[in-house]
Amino acid sequence: MKIGAVRQYAMALEAVTEEPHHHYSSFRVRGRIFVTVPPPEAFIHVFVEEQEREVALALYPDFVEKLHWGGKVVGLRVALAQAKPAAVKSLVSKAYEHAVRKGASRKKR
C-alpha cells in the first residue's frame, strides 16, 4: 500500500486534518492525533486501543509490530509495502474512532 492511499482514506474521514508533528506528518480529528507518518513514509504509526493492537498483531505479523514510546506500547507500526490495504483502512478507522471517543470523554469532564 502506498502512503497516498492512506492519506486519501484518512482525509475522507469527518473533521480530519493533516498537520506536522515534529518531523512527522500526522492525521488528527479535532486536534487529536490518530496516525503519524515518519519519513520517508514507508511506515505509519496507528494509535489503537490495546485489544485492537493484540488482534492486529495476531492477524498481520508480516507487516504490523508494536509501537513503543517511553517504555510502553502506544500503538502499532505498519510496514506499508507489505500491508494489505483492507487491514490498513480498518486500523486507521479504529484509530480514528478511538480518537473521537477520547475527545468526547475529555469534554464531559
Secondary structure as the mmCIF struct_conf table of DSSP 4:
data_model
#
loop_
_struct_conf.conf_type_id
_struct_conf.id
_struct_conf.beg_label_comp_id
_struct_conf.beg_label_asym_id
_struct_conf.beg_label_seq_id
_struct_conf.end_label_comp_id
_struct_conf.end_label_asym_id
_struct_conf.end_label_seq_id
HELX_RH_AL_P HELX_RH_AL_P1 ILE A 3 MET A 11
TURN_TY1_P TURN_TY1_P1 ALA A 12 ALA A 12
BEND BEND1 LEU A 13 LEU A 13
TURN_TY1_P TURN_TY1_P2 GLU A 14 ALA A 15
STRN STRN1 VAL A 16 HIS A 21
TURN_TY1_P TURN_TY1_P3 HIS A 22 HIS A 23
STRN STRN2 TYR A 24 VAL A 29
TURN_TY1_P TURN_TY1_P4 ARG A 30 GLY A 31
STRN STRN3 ARG A 32 VAL A 37
TURN_TY1_P TURN_TY1_P5 PRO A 39 ALA A 42
STRN STRN4 PHE A 43 VAL A 46
HELX_RH_AL_P HELX_RH_AL_P2 GLU A 50 LEU A 59
TURN_TY1_P TURN_TY1_P6 PRO A 61 PHE A 63
STRN STRN5 VAL A 64 TRP A 69
TURN_TY1_P TURN_TY1_P7 GLY A 70 GLY A 71
STRN STRN6 LYS A 72 ALA A 79
TURN_TY1_P TURN_TY1_P8 LEU A 80 GLN A 82
HELX_RH_AL_P HELX_RH_AL_P3 PRO A 85 LYS A 108
#
